[in-house]
Amino acid sequence: MDTALADADPGESIEMRDVPDDDTRARLLRLGFLDGPVECRRQLTNGPVILRRNGTELALGSALADEITIDRHA
């Protein structure tokens, strides 16, 4: 079963597996957000998802977060 980034819980460690848009995938790769586990810092109801990796935080809009597939880490 696929899980969307929009369903990640705050504090959860996730890895983005499938980013449907090529431009967005390239940007996330350049920022290092596709190279390994990422922490979901905060998620606002029907709002952006805040991710953190190596001290860098990034906000992704809810529509994009619905399209990104993740793997959850324990």
C-alpha positions in Angstrom: 0.0 0.0 0.0 1.4 3.4 -1.0 1.5 6.2 1.6 1.4 9.8 0.6 3.7 12.4 2.2 0.5 14.3 3.2 -0.2 11.3 5.6 3.1 11.5 7.4 3.0 12.3 11.1 5.1 15.1 12.7 8.4 13.7 14.0 8.2 10.7 11.7 11.2 9.6 9.7 10.3 9.1 6.0 12.0 8.6 2.7 10.4 10.0 -0.5 10.1 7.2 -2.9 8.2 8.6 -5.9 8.0 12.3 -6.9 5.8 12.6 -10.0 7.0 15.9 -11.3 10.5 15.9 -12.9 11.2 19.6 -12.0 10.2 19.0 -8.4 12.2 15.8 -8.2 15.3 17.6 -9.6 15.0 20.4 -7.0 14.5 18.0 -4.1 17.5 16.0 -5.3 19.7 19.2 -5.5 18.7 20.1 -1.9 19.5 16.6 -0.7 16.0 15.6 0.3 16.0 12.5 -1.9 19.3 11.0 -0.7 17.9 9.4 2.5 15.6 9.7 5.5 13.9 13.0 6.0 12.1 14.1 9.2 8.5 15.4 8.9 8.6 18.4 11.2 5.1 19.7 11.1 2.0 19.3 9.0 -0.8 21.9 9.0 -4.4 20.8 8.3 -4.9 21.1 4.6 -1.7 23.1 4.5 2.0 22.6 3.8 4.2 19.8 5.1 7.4 20.9 6.7 10.4 18.6 6.2 13.9 18.7 7.7 17.1 17.1 6.6 20.6 18.0 7.9 19.4 21.3 9.4 17.6 22.5 6.3 13.8 22.9 6.5 11.6 22.9 3.4 7.8 23.4 3.1 5.9 21.5 0.4 2.3 22.5 -0.5 -0.5 20.1 0.4 -1.3 19.3 -3.3 2.2 18.3 -3.9 2.4 16.3 -0.7 -0.6 14.3 -1.8 1.2 13.2 -4.9 4.6 12.2 -3.3 4.8 8.6 -2.2 6.9 7.8 0.9 8.4 4.9 2.8 8.1 5.1 6.6 11.2 4.4 8.8 10.9 3.0 12.3 
